[in-house]
Amino acid sequence: MELDPLNHFARFENYLKCGDTQALAEFKDGIRNGMPEQTYLELGGTWYHQMNLPDRSLKILEQSPETPVVCYWKAFLNDILHMEVEKNNQFTKST
């Protein structure tokens, strides 16, 4: 964190390590662009998913502003994780 305090990935990993609300707030406060859901999608939908970590993908997307694309991704990840009820709820929100 000291070397790259603006790194979203490092701040989210810090939150996962610490698990406290302060670390989560620091992560979320660092995302300040005009379309924050795109940052969450890049980290959750692309980075963690390509690393075959659907649980982390879902965890980061749960912090994102809710948009149809985010809901679709959450439904997709819930399907991978065999969470049928939540998958259906998110898919309904995405349409």
N, CA and C atoms as a LAMMPS dump frame, in Angstrom:
ITEM: TIMESTEP
0
ITEM: NUMBER OF ATOMS
285
ITEM: BOX BOUNDS ff ff ff
-5.0000000000000000e+02 5.0000000000000000e+02
-5.0000000000000000e+02 5.0000000000000000e+02
-5.0000000000000000e+02 5.0000000000000000e+02
ITEM: ATOMS id mol type element x y z
1 1 1 N 0.81 -1.184 0
2 1 2 C 0 0 0
3 1 3 C 0.863 1.261 0
4 2 1 N 1.994 1.203 0.646
5 2 2 C 2.841 2.385 0.704
6 2 3 C 3.407 2.737 -0.674
7 3 1 N 3.697 1.72 -1.494
8 3 2 C 4.274 1.966 -2.808
9 3 3 C 3.257 2.492 -3.809
10 4 1 N 2.009 2.054 -3.702
11 4 2 C 0.984 2.45 -4.668
12 4 3 C -0.362 2.612 -3.971
13 5 1 N -0.545 3.713 -3.251
14 5 2 C -1.77 3.885 -2.466
15 5 3 C -3.037 4.037 -3.311
16 6 1 N -2.901 4.291 -4.603
17 6 2 C -4.072 4.444 -5.465
18 6 3 C -4.485 3.141 -6.142
19 7 1 N -3.793 2.067 -5.854
20 7 2 C -4.067 0.783 -6.485
21 7 3 C -5.336 0.165 -5.876
22 8 1 N -6.406 0.09 -6.681
23 8 2 C -7.68 -0.449 -6.198
24 8 3 C -7.536 -1.906 -5.773
25 9 1 N -6.79 -2.657 -6.553
26 9 2 C -6.581 -4.077 -6.244
27 9 3 C -5.927 -4.239 -4.867
28 10 1 N -4.892 -3.456 -4.607
29 10 2 C -4.189 -3.547 -3.32
30 10 3 C -5.1 -3.149 -2.162
31 11 1 N -5.919 -2.112 -2.369
32 11 2 C -6.83 -1.698 -1.297
33 11 3 C -7.903 -2.757 -1.047
34 12 1 N -8.392 -3.422 -2.096
35 12 2 C -9.399 -4.464 -1.888
36 12 3 C -8.778 -5.667 -1.197
37 13 1 N -7.574 -6.047 -1.583
38 13 2 C -6.884 -7.149 -0.913
39 13 3 C -6.63 -6.807 0.561
40 14 1 N -6.329 -5.553 0.84
41 14 2 C -6.155 -5.126 2.226
42 14 3 C -7.459 -5.307 3.003
43 15 1 N -8.573 -4.953 2.376
44 15 2 C -9.875 -5.165 3.015
45 15 3 C -10.12 -6.649 3.28
46 16 1 N -9.808 -7.508 2.313
47 16 2 C -9.997 -8.944 2.514
48 16 3 C -9.131 -9.462 3.657
49 17 1 N -7.918 -8.933 3.749
50 17 2 C -7.005 -9.353 4.822
51 17 3 C -7.49 -8.879 6.183
52 18 1 N -7.88 -7.614 6.275
53 18 2 C -8.297 -7.032 7.557
54 18 3 C -9.744 -7.366 7.9
55 19 1 N -10.61 -7.276 6.893
56 19 2 C -12.017 -7.584 7.094
57 19 3 C -12.797 -6.56 7.893
58 20 1 N -12.242 -5.373 8.078
59 20 2 C -12.954 -4.385 8.881
60 20 3 C -13.596 -3.3 8.014
61 21 1 N -14.495 -2.564 8.608
62 21 2 C -15.223 -1.539 7.865
63 21 3 C -14.327 -0.373 7.452
64 22 1 N -13.294 -0.105 8.21
65 22 2 C -12.355 0.965 7.856
66 22 3 C -11.648 0.656 6.539
67 23 1 N -11.165 -0.569 6.395
68 23 2 C -10.484 -0.961 5.151
69 23 3 C -11.455 -0.946 3.976
70 24 1 N -12.697 -1.361 4.209
71 24 2 C -13.702 -1.321 3.137
72 24 3 C -13.986 0.126 2.741
73 25 1 N -14.118 0.999 3.707
74 25 2 C -14.372 2.41 3.414
75 25 3 C -13.214 3.028 2.634
76 26 1 N -11.984 2.683 2.996
77 26 2 C -10.819 3.2 2.267
78 26 3 C -10.817 2.712 0.825
79 27 1 N -11.187 1.454 0.624
80 27 2 C -11.266 0.919 -0.731
81 27 3 C -12.312 1.684 -1.542
82 28 1 N -13.505 1.791 -0.995
83 28 2 C -14.606 2.441 -1.716
84 28 3 C -14.339 3.927 -1.941
85 29 1 N -13.739 4.585 -0.97
86 29 2 C -13.444 6.017 -1.101
87 29 3 C -12.405 6.294 -2.187
88 30 1 N -11.591 5.305 -2.505
89 30 2 C -10.558 5.481 -3.52
90 30 3 C -11.075 5.419 -4.945
91 31 1 N -12.299 4.963 -5.117
92 31 2 C -12.886 4.875 -6.46
93 31 3 C -13.701 6.138 -6.69
94 32 1 N -13.141 7.032 -7.486
95 32 2 C -13.74 8.363 -7.641
96 32 3 C -14.03 8.741 -9.082
97 33 1 N -13.993 7.797 -9.979
98 33 2 C -14.222 8.143 -11.381
99 33 3 C -15.708 8.351 -11.656
100 34 1 N -16.035 8.797 -12.861
101 34 2 C -17.409 9.1 -13.227
102 34 3 C -18.309 7.891 -13.346
103 35 1 N -17.738 6.735 -13.577
104 35 2 C -18.506 5.498 -13.688
105 35 3 C -17.859 4.443 -12.792
106 36 1 N -18.072 4.54 -11.489
107 36 2 C -17.385 3.632 -10.563
108 36 3 C -17.687 2.161 -10.803
109 37 1 N -18.88 1.862 -11.315
110 37 2 C -19.201 0.455 -11.565
111 37 3 C -18.234 -0.18 -12.555
112 38 1 N -17.654 0.615 -13.445
113 38 2 C -16.687 0.078 -14.394
114 38 3 C -15.41 -0.383 -13.69
115 39 1 N -15.007 0.339 -12.658
116 39 2 C -13.838 -0.069 -11.881
117 39 3 C -14.121 -1.379 -11.161
118 40 1 N -15.301 -1.488 -10.56
119 40 2 C -15.684 -2.725 -9.88
120 40 3 C -15.765 -3.881 -10.868
121 41 1 N -16.322 -3.622 -12.042
122 41 2 C -16.418 -4.678 -13.064
123 41 3 C -15.042 -5.109 -13.55
124 42 1 N -14.144 -4.143 -13.696
125 42 2 C -12.787 -4.479 -14.138
126 42 3 C -12.092 -5.384 -13.12
127 43 1 N -12.23 -5.041 -11.85
128 43 2 C -11.601 -5.852 -10.806
129 43 3 C -12.323 -7.181 -10.605
130 44 1 N -13.634 -7.113 -10.45
131 44 2 C -14.404 -8.323 -10.146
132 44 3 C -14.727 -9.163 -11.356
133 45 1 N -15.225 -8.498 -12.392
134 45 2 C -15.637 -9.233 -13.573
135 45 3 C -14.489 -9.708 -14.435
136 46 1 N -13.394 -9 -14.39
137 46 2 C -12.277 -9.369 -15.251
138 46 3 C -11.133 -9.993 -14.459
139 47 1 N -10.57 -9.233 -13.555
140 47 2 C -9.357 -9.666 -12.862
141 47 3 C -9.573 -10.937 -12.044
142 48 1 N -10.465 -10.88 -11.066
143 48 2 C -10.658 -12.04 -10.188
144 48 3 C -11.291 -13.217 -10.936
145 49 1 N -12.169 -12.924 -11.868
146 49 2 C -12.785 -14.018 -12.63
147 49 3 C -11.735 -14.751 -13.471
148 50 1 N -10.849 -14.019 -14.11
149 50 2 C -9.798 -14.66 -14.909
150 50 3 C -8.818 -15.437 -14.039
151 51 1 N -8.729 -15.062 -12.779
152 51 2 C -7.866 -15.807 -11.856
153 51 3 C -8.606 -16.992 -11.246
154 52 1 N -9.838 -17.247 -11.721
155 52 2 C -10.685 -18.338 -11.244
156 52 3 C -10.99 -18.191 -9.747
157 53 1 N -11.347 -16.976 -9.352
158 53 2 C -11.718 -16.681 -7.97
159 53 3 C -13.127 -16.065 -7.947
160 54 1 N -14.154 -16.859 -8.28
161 54 2 C -15.499 -16.29 -8.374
162 54 3 C -16.028 -15.747 -7.052
163 55 1 N -15.591 -16.306 -5.937
164 55 2 C -16.045 -15.797 -4.644
165 55 3 C -15.543 -14.372 -4.406
166 56 1 N -14.3 -14.105 -4.802
167 56 2 C -13.766 -12.743 -4.66
168 56 3 C -14.397 -11.809 -5.692
169 57 1 N -14.643 -12.331 -6.883
170 57 2 C -15.335 -11.53 -7.9
171 57 3 C -16.669 -11.048 -7.371
172 58 1 N -17.418 -11.968 -6.805
173 58 2 C -18.736 -11.635 -6.28
174 58 3 C -18.626 -10.667 -5.107
175 59 1 N -17.662 -10.881 -4.257
176 59 2 C -17.492 -10.017 -3.082
177 59 3 C -17.218 -8.576 -3.49
178 60 1 N -16.415 -8.385 -4.522
179 60 2 C -16.128 -7.013 -4.947
180 60 3 C -17.331 -6.4 -5.662
181 61 1 N -18.048 -7.197 -6.443
182 61 2 C -19.212 -6.655 -7.15
183 61 3 C -20.36 -6.343 -6.195
184 62 1 N -20.38 -6.963 -5.04
185 62 2 C -21.395 -6.634 -4.032
186 62 3 C -21.194 -5.227 -3.48
187 63 1 N -20.022 -4.662 -3.674
188 63 2 C -19.738 -3.3 -3.211
189 63 3 C -20.062 -2.26 -4.285
190 64 1 N -20.29 -2.699 -5.509
191 64 2 C -20.484 -1.812 -6.647
192 64 3 C -21.867 -1.164 -6.644
193 65 1 N -21.963 0.023 -7.235
194 65 2 C -23.3 0.558 -7.514
195 65 3 C -24.04 -0.44 -8.412
196 66 1 N -25.324 -0.583 -8.188
197 66 2 C -26.092 -1.596 -8.911
198 66 3 C -26.522 -1.067 -10.272
199 67 1 N -26.054 -1.727 -11.307
200 67 2 C -26.457 -1.446 -12.682
201 67 3 C -26.861 -2.771 -13.303
202 68 1 N -27.548 -2.76 -14.45
203 68 2 C -27.921 -4.029 -15.077
204 68 3 C -26.715 -4.933 -15.37
205 69 1 N -25.609 -4.354 -15.811
206 69 2 C -24.432 -5.173 -16.121
207 69 3 C -23.848 -5.783 -14.85
208 70 1 N -23.787 -5.019 -13.774
209 70 2 C -23.288 -5.545 -12.501
210 70 3 C -24.195 -6.676 -12.019
211 71 1 N -25.508 -6.48 -12.114
212 71 2 C -26.453 -7.528 -11.693
213 71 3 C -26.295 -8.781 -12.548
214 72 1 N -26.077 -8.6 -13.849
215 72 2 C -25.865 -9.749 -14.723
216 72 3 C -24.615 -10.522 -14.294
217 73 1 N -23.53 -9.799 -14.033
218 73 2 C -22.292 -10.447 -13.585
219 73 3 C -22.487 -11.174 -12.26
220 74 1 N -23.225 -10.552 -11.342
221 74 2 C -23.477 -11.192 -10.052
222 74 3 C -24.308 -12.46 -10.24
223 75 1 N -25.277 -12.436 -11.155
224 75 2 C -26.062 -13.639 -11.441
225 75 3 C -25.16 -14.733 -12.015
226 76 1 N -24.287 -14.351 -12.933
227 76 2 C -23.351 -15.296 -13.543
228 76 3 C -22.448 -15.934 -12.485
229 77 1 N -21.907 -15.111 -11.596
230 77 2 C -21.021 -15.624 -10.546
231 77 3 C -21.772 -16.482 -9.541
232 78 1 N -22.998 -16.105 -9.211
233 78 2 C -23.808 -16.937 -8.324
234 78 3 C -24.106 -18.285 -8.951
235 79 1 N -24.26 -18.322 -10.264
236 79 2 C -24.455 -19.593 -10.962
237 79 3 C -23.215 -20.467 -10.825
238 80 1 N -22.051 -19.883 -11.012
239 80 2 C -20.793 -20.623 -10.857
240 80 3 C -20.671 -21.182 -9.442
241 81 1 N -21.098 -20.387 -8.465
242 81 2 C -20.989 -20.779 -7.055
243 81 3 C -22.187 -21.613 -6.583
244 82 1 N -23.088 -21.959 -7.525
245 82 2 C -24.266 -22.795 -7.233
246 82 3 C -25.188 -22.163 -6.202
247 83 1 N -25.392 -20.86 -6.313
248 83 2 C -26.295 -20.128 -5.419
249 83 3 C -27.525 -19.734 -6.242
250 84 1 N -28.431 -20.684 -6.417
251 84 2 C -29.547 -20.537 -7.343
252 84 3 C -30.487 -19.38 -7.016
253 85 1 N -30.893 -19.242 -5.757
254 85 2 C -31.86 -18.201 -5.398
255 85 3 C -31.279 -16.819 -5.683
256 86 1 N -30.052 -16.599 -5.239
257 86 2 C -29.415 -15.303 -5.468
258 86 3 C -29.174 -15.076 -6.955
259 87 1 N -28.82 -16.129 -7.685
260 87 2 C -28.633 -16.001 -9.134
261 87 3 C -29.91 -15.491 -9.769
262 88 1 N -31.037 -16.09 -9.431
263 88 2 C -32.311 -15.681 -10.024
264 88 3 C -32.679 -14.252 -9.635
265 89 1 N -32.421 -13.875 -8.398
266 89 2 C -32.702 -12.511 -7.967
267 89 3 C -31.889 -11.49 -8.767
268 90 1 N -30.601 -11.768 -8.944
269 90 2 C -29.73 -10.841 -9.671
270 90 3 C -30.078 -10.809 -11.161
271 91 1 N -30.432 -11.961 -11.706
272 91 2 C -30.8 -11.985 -13.131
273 91 3 C -32.057 -11.175 -13.358
274 92 1 N -33.02 -11.27 -12.454
275 92 2 C -34.243 -10.491 -12.556
276 92 3 C -33.937 -8.992 -12.507
277 93 1 N -33.014 -8.585 -11.63
278 93 2 C -32.635 -7.18 -11.527
279 93 3 C -31.93 -6.685 -12.789
280 94 1 N -31.243 -7.593 -13.481
281 94 2 C -30.457 -7.177 -14.648
282 94 3 C -31.314 -6.909 -15.866
283 95 1 N -32.534 -7.403 -15.857
284 95 2 C -33.393 -7.218 -17.045
285 95 3 C -34.334 -6.061 -16.916
